[in-house]
């Protein structure tokens, strides 16, 4: 009977341990032990998607906005618009249950000094979709017309930015404007309709 050395036994033990670790890693990569994957649903592969730029809005985000999908106030002047799109991770996972806060000035460019006028939040649906009805804001504090947005996926850091209306002449003089923050105008109903997808580093 051949003699088994201590070095051989030790080597075989290390091989067995490495194999066990690999098996556990494979189990995790299959999703059984991962956390948060239920936030994502299937979506098309990435092409040339870019992360949504971060912009510090003025005024800053306030956390006590009501939950609603329409910011149209009774008797408010201004043309109505619809803004819709998705919240998407960089790996192109559409994120459900993300909190999306919107706030903007009225049609004259004035922000309410108090209260919740033209402020509200909603949660993205099972496909990571949001839809907002509001009015087109006016020029505020020398800025081009825009809507401030804060996107917070469940358990992840929030993105705060602003989105602009395409083709507005004031965009050229707004230092926060970049083409990546311009909405896309799409065919809609009675209201002007725009689309914008928020791409996050997730």
C-alpha positions in Angstrom: 0.0 0.0 0.0 1.5 3.3 -1.0 2.4 5.7 1.8 0.3 9.0 1.8 2.4 12.0 2.8 1.1 14.8 5.0 1.9 17.2 2.2 -0.4 15.3 -0.2 -3.3 15.3 2.3 -2.9 19.0 2.9 -2.8 19.7 -0.8 -6.0 17.7 -1.4 -7.7 19.6 1.5 -6.9 22.9 -0.2 -8.3 21.7 -3.5 -11.5 20.6 -1.8 -11.9 23.9 0.0 -11.3 25.9 -3.2 -14.0 23.8 -5.0 -16.5 24.5 -2.3 -15.8 28.2 -2.5 -16.3 28.1 -6.2 -19.6 26.3 -5.8 -20.8 28.9 -3.3 -19.8 31.7 -5.7 -21.7 30.1 -8.5 -24.8 29.8 -6.3 -24.6 33.5 -5.6 -24.1 34.4 -9.2 -27.3 32.5 -10.1 -29.1 35.0 -7.9 -30.1 32.8 -5.0 -28.1 34.7 -2.4 -28.1 38.2 -4.0 -30.1 41.1 -2.7 -32.2 43.7 -4.5 -32.5 41.9 -7.9 -36.3 42.0 -7.5 -36.1 45.7 -8.3 -35.2 44.9 -11.9 -37.1 43.5 -14.8 -36.0 42.4 -18.3 -35.1 45.2 -20.7 -33.3 45.5 -24.1 -29.5 45.3 -24.0 -27.5 48.6 -23.6 -26.3 50.4 -26.7 -24.9 53.8 -26.2 -26.7 54.8 -23.0 -25.0 57.5 -20.9 -25.5 58.2 -17.2 -27.9 61.0 -16.5 -25.9 64.1 -15.4 -26.2 65.3 -11.8 -27.4 68.9 -11.4 -28.0 70.7 -8.1 -31.4 72.2 -8.4 -32.5 75.5 -7.0 -34.5 75.4 -4.8 -33.3 72.2 -3.2 -35.3 69.1 -2.7 -37.8 69.0 0.1 -38.9 65.5 1.3 -42.5 66.3 2.3 -44.2 66.4 -1.1 -47.5 64.6 -1.6 -47.7 61.4 -3.6 -49.5 62.2 -6.9 -49.1 61.9 -10.6 -50.5 65.2 -11.6 -49.2 68.6 -10.4 -51.9 70.6 -12.2 -53.3 72.9 -9.6 -56.9 74.2 -9.7 -57.1 77.4 -11.7 -53.4 77.3 -12.6 -52.4 79.2 -15.7 -50.1 77.6 -18.3 -50.1 75.0 -21.1 -50.4 71.4 -19.9 -47.7 68.9 -20.6 -47.1 65.2 -20.0 -43.7 63.9 -19.1 -43.1 60.1 -19.1 -40.2 57.6 -19.2 -38.4 55.0 -17.2 -35.8 54.7 -14.4 -33.1 52.4 -15.7 -29.9 50.9 -14.2 -26.8 51.2 -16.3 -27.0 47.5 -16.8 -30.3 48.3 -18.4 -32.5 46.9 -15.7 -35.7 48.9 -15.4 -36.2 49.7 -11.7 -39.6 49.3 -10.2 -40.7 51.1 -7.0 -38.2 53.9 -7.4 -39.4 57.2 -5.9 -39.4 60.1 -8.4 -39.9 63.6 -7.0 -40.8 66.5 -9.2 -40.9 70.2 -8.5 -40.9 73.3 -10.6 -42.1 77.0 -10.7 -45.5 78.1 -12.1 -46.0 79.5 -15.6 -44.6 82.9 -14.6 -41.4 81.3 -13.2 -42.3 81.8 -9.5 -41.8 79.2 -6.9 -44.4 79.0 -4.1 -43.0 80.5 -0.9 -44.7 77.7 1.2 -46.9 74.7 0.7 -46.7 72.0 -1.9 -47.7 73.8 -5.0 -46.2 72.1 -8.1 -44.5 69.5 -6.0 -45.2 65.8 -5.8 -43.7 62.3 -6.0 -44.7 58.9 -7.5 -43.3 55.4 -7.6 -42.3 53.7 -10.8 -44.5 50.8 -11.8 -43.5 47.2 -12.5 -41.8 48.2 -15.8 -39.9 51.1 -14.2 -42.2 53.6 -15.8 -43.3 57.0 -14.5 -45.9 59.5 -15.9 -46.4 63.1 -14.8 -49.0 65.6 -15.8 -48.3 69.2 -15.1 -48.0 72.7 -16.7 -45.0 74.0 -18.6 -43.0 76.1 -16.1 -41.8 79.6 -16.8 -38.3 81.0 -16.6 -37.1 81.1 -13.0 -34.1 83.0 -11.6 -32.5 83.4 -15.0 -32.8 79.7 -15.7 -34.3 78.1 -18.8 -37.7 76.4 -18.2 -37.0 73.1 -16.5 -38.3 70.5 -14.0 -36.3 69.5 -11.0 -36.2 65.8 -10.3 -34.9 63.5 -7.6 -34.8 59.8 -8.4 -34.3 57.3 -5.5 -34.3 53.6 -6.2 -35.2 51.3 -3.2 -32.2 51.2 -0.8 -29.9 53.0 -3.2 -28.4 56.5 -3.4 -30.6 59.2 -5.0 -29.9 61.1 -8.2 -30.9 64.8 -8.3 -31.0 66.6 -11.6 -33.1 68.9 -13.8 -34.6 68.2 -17.2 -35.2 70.8 -19.9 -37.6 71.4 -22.7 -36.1 70.7 -26.2 -35.6 73.7 -28.5 -36.2 76.4 -25.9 -34.1 79.4 -26.8 -33.2 80.0 -23.1 -31.4 76.6 -23.0 -28.3 78.2 -24.7 -27.8 80.7 -21.8 -28.5 78.3 -18.9 -25.1 77.1 -17.5 -26.7 73.8 -16.3 -28.0 72.8 -19.7 -26.4 70.0 -21.5 -28.1 68.1 -24.4 -28.3 64.9 -22.4 -30.8 66.7 -20.1 -33.2 67.7 -22.8 -36.4 65.8 -23.0 -37.7 64.3 -26.3 -40.9 65.6 -27.7 -43.2 62.8 -28.8 -46.6 62.6 -30.4 -49.3 62.9 -27.7 -52.9 63.9 -27.2 -54.3 67.3 -26.2 -51.2 68.1 -24.1 -47.6 68.5 -25.3 -45.9 65.2 -24.5 -42.3 64.6 -23.7 -40.2 61.6 -22.8 -37.0 61.2 -20.6 -35.3 58.1 -19.2 -33.2 58.4 -16.1 -30.1 56.3 -16.4 -28.5 55.4 -13.1 -25.1 53.9 -12.1 -26.7 50.6 -10.9 
